[in-house]
Amino acid sequence: MLGLDKFGGIGLHRIQKFFDTQAIDLARLAQRSVVITGTNGKGSTAHLTAAALGAHGLKVGVFTSPHMFDLHERFQLDGAQITSDMYGRLSAIVRSFNDSLPEGDRLGAFQFLYLVAILWFEETRPDAIVWEAGIGGRYDPVRMARARFGAVTSVELEHTEVLGGTEELIAYDKVDAVAPGGVVHLSPVVPPQLHDRLQVYCSLAGRGLVDIRAAQHIRRMTNSANGAAFTLAGPEGERDIQLSMIGRHQALNAVTAAALARAWLDANDHRFDADAAWKALGAVQVPGRLQRISDDPSVWIDVGHTPAAVAGVIQSFSEVSAPQDTIAVFGVSASKDVEGIAKLVAQTYDDVILTQAHKSGADPQRLAPYFEQASKRYTIAADITEAAALARDRASADGKPVLALGGLFLAAEFQVAWDGGDPSQLQFL
């Protein structure tokens, strides 16, 4: 879309050079910034954190990635997206800077967008900014915000060529997004065996490490079409929580966001109002995260793209609709763990439409053997438009809900096709 590599080469020197040319107030940027890293859950946690902060009367900016339908989704201020005129003006400044860099050492698309966000927030001056990392933390441009507070939402094998070949190395990379002397909050999703290692690693940079699992416990959790309900037990007693989003993973993201918001507020002389924060958290809905896009028939999409994420979706959605009563539309990007994800879906659903997104989708013929081995009924749809039409006919005939899962591209394209649009026209980085 931007005519740039997705992430650009390793190195933060280009970001620093831009800061110097624009005279960015680094002290103020660091003071108001919060950074979220993780394999899964960081987008939801970013929006949840922003909601918790905004519940205290603060003006809050959010920079997230990726987007589902429109690039402007990545830039939000108090829930409103950046305007086209503003984006155009600021992106022209960043493009001029990028054109001045030597050939072979220019910005990647994510770095480009991060700098647009930097300029926007310099102009609009929010009280707090929540940054979602793109890849890892050590080499990610969001590290340049020098945030003193951050969270790691999950750790799985991903981008191993950059982050390292083990979960331990990837975890070290992610916590480096938080500035030395800052505080890292570990979501309960982060494997316990990493905690001692991260404690020592963080201590070398003077970082504090907060294990949210040790202070907060989720009890009596249920999921329904209206969201997740649970009891949160902590030092202040028990609190009954209702979220608009579904799944234990979203409950853990909300708990992480609340803890992170409290820490930032305490450090910036604001009293944490638990009632206001949890009311705001309960209203948050993030597009593509077990999102219902139609009521009649009932149609849901999810962007999860790793085996762990898809397993969480399957488990959560089973409380809304039993697997044997669900029509699954499934496709996965060719670059992801096709076998791992396909086996999970094949083991769960009896009625599946296999397809592929126009963007990076794996050939559904590659998926079929896993469903044959599991002796499951499946139909192959050549593209998302055909898959949506088949799902509509089948849902109307059988009265079953539809769940489209397997990744961002599949989910976004399916929603466009379901609404009668042309999914091939969607533009992703």
C-alpha positions in Angstrom: 0.0 0.0 0.0 2.8 2.4 0.9 5.2 1.1 -1.6 7.6 0.1 1.3 8.8 -3.1 2.8 6.5 -4.1 5.7 8.9 -3.6 8.6 12.2 -2.3 7.1 15.6 -3.3 8.1 16.7 -3.8 11.7 17.8 -0.6 13.3 16.3 2.4 15.1 18.7 5.0 13.9 16.2 6.2 11.3 13.6 6.9 14.0 16.1 8.8 16.1 17.2 10.9 13.1 13.5 11.8 12.4 13.1 12.8 16.1 16.1 15.0 15.8 14.8 16.7 12.6 11.4 17.3 14.1 12.6 18.3 17.6 10.3 15.8 19.3 9.9 16.4 23.0 11.4 13.1 24.2 10.8 13.6 27.9 7.2 14.4 27.4 6.8 11.5 25.0 8.3 9.1 27.5 6.2 10.4 30.4 2.9 9.9 28.6 3.6 6.6 26.8 2.6 3.0 27.5 3.8 0.2 25.3 2.1 -3.2 24.7 4.0 -6.2 23.2 3.1 -9.8 22.8 2.5 -12.5 20.2 -1.3 -12.5 20.7 -3.6 -10.1 22.6 -1.6 -6.9 22.3 -4.2 -5.1 20.1 -7.0 -5.9 22.5 -4.9 -5.0 25.5 -3.9 -1.7 23.9 -7.6 -0.7 23.4 -8.5 -1.9 26.8 -5.7 0.0 28.4 -6.7 3.2 26.5 -10.3 2.7 27.8 -9.2 2.3 31.4 -7.1 5.5 31.2 -9.8 7.4 29.4 -12.3 6.5 32.1 -10.3 8.9 34.3 -11.0 11.9 32.2 -7.8 11.7 30.2 -7.3 12.4 26.5 -5.8 9.1 25.2 -4.1 8.3 21.9 -3.7 4.8 20.6 -1.5 3.5 17.8 -2.2 -0.2 16.8 -1.6 -2.6 14.0 -2.6 -4.2 11.8 -5.8 -2.7 10.4 -8.7 -4.7 9.1 -10.3 -2.4 6.5 -8.8 1.1 6.6 -5.3 2.3 7.4 -6.8 5.1 9.6 -7.9 2.5 12.1 -4.4 2.4 13.4 -4.5 6.0 14.7 -7.1 6.8 17.3 -7.6 9.7 19.8 -10.4 9.2 22.3 -11.9 6.6 20.0 -11.9 8.8 16.9 -9.7 7.9 13.9 -7.2 10.3 12.3 -8.8 12.3 9.5 -7.8 11.7 5.8 -6.6 15.3 5.6 -4.5 15.1 8.7 -3.0 11.7 7.7 -2.2 13.1 4.2 -0.4 16.1 5.5 1.6 14.3 8.1 2.5 11.3 5.9 3.9 13.8 3.3 6.3 15.0 6.0 7.4 11.5 6.8 7.7 10.6 3.1 9.9 13.6 2.4 12.1 12.5 5.3 12.2 9.0 4.0 13.2 10.2 0.5 16.2 12.0 2.0 17.6 8.7 3.4 20.2 6.7 1.5 19.0 4.0 -0.8 19.0 0.7 1.0 18.5 2.3 4.4 14.9 3.6 4.3 11.9 3.2 6.5 9.7 0.1 6.4 5.9 0.6 6.3 5.4 0.1 10.0 8.1 2.5 10.9 6.6 5.0 8.5 3.2 4.8 10.1 4.8 5.0 13.6 6.3 8.3 12.6 3.0 9.6 11.3 1.6 8.7 14.8 4.4 10.5 16.5 3.7 13.7 14.6 -0.1 13.4 15.1 0.3 13.0 18.9 2.8 15.9 19.0 0.1 18.1 17.5 -2.9 16.8 19.4 -1.0 16.3 22.7 -2.9 13.6 24.4 -2.4 13.0 28.1 -1.5 9.4 27.5 -0.5 7.3 24.5 -0.8 3.6 24.2 1.6 2.0 21.6 1.2 -1.5 20.2 4.4 -3.0 19.0 4.7 -4.5 15.5 7.3 -7.2 16.0 8.9 -7.9 19.4 10.3 -4.9 21.2 14.0 -4.6 21.0 14.1 -3.5 17.3 10.5 -2.2 17.2 10.0 1.5 16.6 7.7 1.8 19.6 10.7 1.3 21.8 11.7 4.8 20.8 8.9 6.2 22.8 11.0 5.3 25.8 7.9 4.2 27.7 8.3 3.6 31.4 5.3 1.3 31.6 4.5 -1.6 29.4 3.0 -5.1 29.2 3.8 -8.4 27.6 0.5 -10.1 26.7 1.8 -13.5 25.5 5.0 -15.3 24.2 5.0 -17.8 21.4 7.4 -18.7 18.6 7.1 -16.0 15.9 9.4 -14.2 13.6 12.2 -16.3 14.9 14.6 -15.0 12.3 14.5 -11.6 14.1 13.4 -12.4 17.6 15.2 -15.6 18.3 14.5 -19.3 18.1 13.1 -20.0 21.6 10.3 -18.5 23.7 12.9 -17.3 26.2 14.8 -15.2 23.6 11.5 -13.9 22.2 10.4 -12.8 25.7 13.7 -11.0 26.3 13.2 -9.1 23.0 9.7 -8.1 23.9 10.5 -6.7 27.4 13.1 -4.4 25.8 10.3 -2.3 24.5 10.1 -0.8 28.0 12.8 1.7 28.8 15.5 0.9 31.4 14.2 1.9 34.8 10.6 1.2 33.7 8.1 -1.5 34.8 7.0 -4.5 32.8 3.7 -6.1 33.5 3.4 -9.8 32.6 0.0 -11.0 31.6 -1.1 -14.3 33.2 -0.8 -15.8 29.7 3.0 -15.6 29.8 4.3 -19.0 30.7 5.4 -19.2 34.4 8.7 -20.8 33.5 9.8 -17.5 31.9 9.2 -15.4 35.0 12.4 -16.1 36.8 14.4 -15.6 33.6 12.7 -12.3 32.9 13.2 -11.1 36.4 17.0 -11.4 36.1 17.0 -10.0 32.6 15.0 -7.0 33.6 17.1 -6.3 36.7 20.1 -5.8 34.5 18.4 -2.7 33.0 16.9 -1.6 36.3 13.4 -2.6 35.2 10.7 -3.7 37.6 8.7 -6.8 36.7 5.1 -7.3 37.9 3.5 -10.7 37.8 -0.2 -10.0 37.4 -1.0 -13.7 38.0 0.3 -13.4 41.6 -2.1 -10.6 42.5 -5.3 -11.3 40.4 -7.3 -14.5 39.9 -10.2 -15.1 37.6 -13.0 -17.3 39.0 -16.4 -18.6 37.9 -16.0 -17.5 34.3 -18.7 -18.0 31.6 -19.0 -17.0 28.0 -22.2 -16.1 26.0 -23.0 -14.3 22.9 -23.1 -11.1 24.9 -19.5 -11.5 26.3 -17.5 -12.9 29.1 -18.6 -12.8 32.8 -16.3 -13.6 35.6 -15.3 -12.8 39.2 -12.0 -11.1 39.7 -10.4 -11.9 43.1 -7.5 -9.6 44.2 -6.1 -7.7 47.2 -9.1 -5.5 47.3 -11.6 -8.4 47.4 -13.9 -9.8 44.7 -15.5 -7.9 41.9 -18.0 -9.3 39.4 -17.0 -8.3 35.8 -19.0 -8.3 32.5 -17.1 -7.8 29.3 -18.5 -7.2 25.8 -15.8 -9.5 24.4 -15.7 -13.2 24.6 -13.1 -15.6 25.9 -10.8 -16.2 28.9 -8.0 -14.6 26.9 -10.0 -11.4 26.7 -10.6 -11.5 30.5 -6.8 -11.9 31.0 -6.2 -9.0 28.6 -8.6 -6.8 30.6 -7.0 -7.7 33.9 -3.6 -6.9 32.3 -4.9 -3.6 31.0 -6.4 -2.6 34.4 -3.1 -3.3 36.2 -1.1 -1.4 33.6 -3.5 1.6 33.7 -3.4 1.7 37.5 0.4 1.7 37.5 0.6 4.5 35.0 -2.0 6.6 36.8 -0.3 6.1 40.2 3.0 7.3 38.7 1.3 10.4 37.2 -0.6 11.5 40.3 -4.0 10.2 39.3 -6.1 8.1 41.7 -7.2 4.8 40.1 -11.0 4.6 40.1 -11.7 0.8 39.8 -15.5 1.3 39.3 -15.0 3.7 36.4 -12.2 1.7 34.9 -14.1 -1.6 34.8 -17.2 0.1 33.5 -15.1 1.3 30.6 -13.3 -2.0 30.1 -16.7 -3.8 30.0 -17.8 -1.7 27.0 -14.8 -2.3 24.8 -15.2 -4.2 21.6 -12.3 -4.7 19.2 -13.1 -5.5 15.6 -12.3 -9.1 14.6 -11.9 -10.5 18.1 -14.7 -13.1 18.1 -16.9 -10.4 16.7 -20.5 -11.0 15.7 -21.1 -9.3 12.3 -24.6 -10.6 11.7 -27.5 -11.6 13.9 -29.8 -13.4 11.5 -28.1 -15.7 10.7 -25.6 -15.5 13.5 -22.1 -14.9 12.0 -18.8 -14.4 13.8 -15.3 -13.7 12.7 -11.9 -14.0 14.5 -8.4 -12.9 13.5 -6.4 -15.4 15.6 -3.5 -16.7 13.6 -1.5 -19.0 15.8 -2.4 -22.4 17.2 -2.7 -21.0 20.7 -4.9 -18.2 19.6 -7.2 -20.4 17.5 -7.4 -22.9 20.4 -8.6 -20.1 22.6 -11.2 -19.1 20.1 -12.5 -22.6 19.7 -12.7 -23.1 23.5 -14.5 -19.8 24.0 -16.9 -20.1 21.1 -17.9 -23.6 22.2 -19.8 -22.0 25.0 -21.7 -19.9 22.5 -22.4 -22.6 20.0 -21.4 -26.3 20.3 -18.9 -27.3 17.6 -21.3 -29.9 16.1 -23.8 -27.1 15.7 -21.4 -24.6 14.1 -20.5 -24.0 10.4 -16.8 -23.2 10.3 -15.3 -21.2 7.4 -11.6 -21.8 7.6 -8.5 -20.5 5.8 -5.0 -19.6 7.0 -2.1 -17.6 5.6 0.5 -19.7 3.9 3.3 -18.3 6.1 1.6 -19.4 9.3 1.6 -22.7 11.1 -0.8 -24.3 8.6 -0.6 -27.8 9.9 -0.9 -26.8 13.6 -4.0 -24.6 13.0 -5.6 -26.9 10.5 -5.4 -29.9 12.8 -7.1 -27.9 15.6 -10.0 -26.9 13.3 -10.3 -30.4 11.8 -10.4 -32.0 15.3 -13.2 -29.7 16.4 -15.7 -28.9 13.6 -17.8 -31.4 11.6 -19.1 -29.0 9.0 -16.3 -26.9 7.4 -15.9 -24.7 4.3 -12.3 -24.5 3.3 -11.2 -21.4 1.4 -8.3 -18.9 1.0 -8.0 -15.2 1.4 -6.9 -13.2 -1.6 -4.1 -11.9 0.6 -1.5 -14.6 1.3 -4.0 -17.4 1.8 -2.8 -21.1 1.7 -4.4 -23.2 -1.0 -7.4 -25.0 0.5 -6.2 -28.2 -1.2 -3.3 -28.0 1.3 -5.8 -28.0 4.2 -8.1 -30.8 2.9 -5.9 -33.8 4.0 -6.2 -32.8 7.7 -10.0 -33.0 7.4 -9.9 -36.2 5.5 -7.8 -37.7 8.3 -10.3 -36.6 10.9 -13.2 -37.9 8.8 -14.9 -34.6 8.8 -17.3 -33.1 6.2 -15.7 -30.3 4.3 -16.4 -28.2 1.1 -13.8 -26.3 -0.8 -14.6 -22.8 -1.9 -12.3 -21.3 -4.5 -12.4 -17.9 -2.8 -13.9 -15.9 0.0 -16.9 -14.7 -2.0 -17.9 -18.3 -2.8 -17.2 -19.3 0.8 -19.5 -16.5 2.1 -22.3 -17.5 -0.3 -22.0 -21.2 0.7 -22.1 -20.3 4.4 -25.2 -18.1 3.9 -27.0 -20.9 2.1 -26.0 -23.5 4.6 -26.8 -21.3 7.6 -30.2 -20.5 6.2 -31.0 -24.2 5.6 -29.6 -25.6 8.8 -30.2 -22.7 11.2 -26.6 -22.9 12.4 -24.3 -20.1 13.3 -21.2 -19.4 11.2 -17.7 -18.9 12.5 -15.0 -17.6 10.1 -11.5 -18.2 11.6 -7.9 -18.6 10.7 -6.4 -15.1 10.6 -6.8 -11.4 9.9 -7.0 -11.6 6.1 -9.6 -14.4 6.2 -11.7 -12.6 8.8 -11.6 -9.2 7.1 -12.2 -10.5 3.6 -15.0 -12.7 4.8 -16.8 -9.7 6.5 -16.5 -7.7 3.3 -17.9 -10.6 1.2 -20.7 -11.3 3.7 -21.7 -7.6 3.4 -21.8 -7.9 -0.4 -18.4 -6.2 -1.2 -15.4 -7.3 -3.1 -12.8 -8.7 -0.7 -10.1 -8.6 -3.4 -10.1 -4.8 -3.2 -9.0 -4.8 0.5 -5.5 -3.3 0.9 -3.2 -4.6 3.6 0.5 -3.7 4.3 
